[in-house]
């Protein structure tokens, strides 16, 4: 379960939309309301952010392809043929779109029947994912937090269509933080869910403890970015020590 310190740090980031905790369920979660409207799966993240509600969704609530990525429905043969990608103008021929439908990650069919959404601030369960929608300043802090302890490289794996597979399923299966940029993905852009240029950062349960610890311990503003005289003097002293250790080490001040 997310600690109160973790919740406060996500709130302290002051992102344009609150962080959301997500959990996948085989059986219906107890004490959670069923969503009151049918939307595309990617719109439910925004719904949790803007309403502050704690709710679950099912296959019947999803009017797009999120249910396919989640293994609730099989991949439809027509879409998998690649015809839709050509008609939308996303791909030159059906072949590259068909290739995508053979490669994007999906959950084991029938293993997930309910998806729980809740703002992190009121989360009372162990999330499978925490998804953040951040401006560049906040994304800088979050992404540094993913590697501050482990040194893990940053990766962005996604495609023009089926962004839901890469935001929700890929991190859960791979254990890797994934991110995409709004304005580059067909469904999100078509539905005008977010302004362009924001970072959608999905943190899976495997990395969540590390990220929340890093947010608690690491400097959010790096010393080299600070403009006050005390910070500049401290940085200069540190850099001078480097040159004492290695006189041939070149530092551009």
Protein Blocks (a to p, Z undefined) as FASTA:
>chain_A
ZZfklmmmmmmnopabdcddddddfbdcehiacdfbdcdfklmmmmmmmnopacdddfkl
pccfklmmnopaccdfklmnommmmmnomamblmlmmmmmmmpccddehkacbdcdddfk
lgcbdcfbdcddddfklmmmmmmmmmmmnopacdddddfbhklmmmmmmmmmnopacddd
ehiafklmmnomacghiacddddfklmmmmmmmmmmmcfbdfklpcbfklmmmmmmmmmm
mmmmmmmlccdZZ
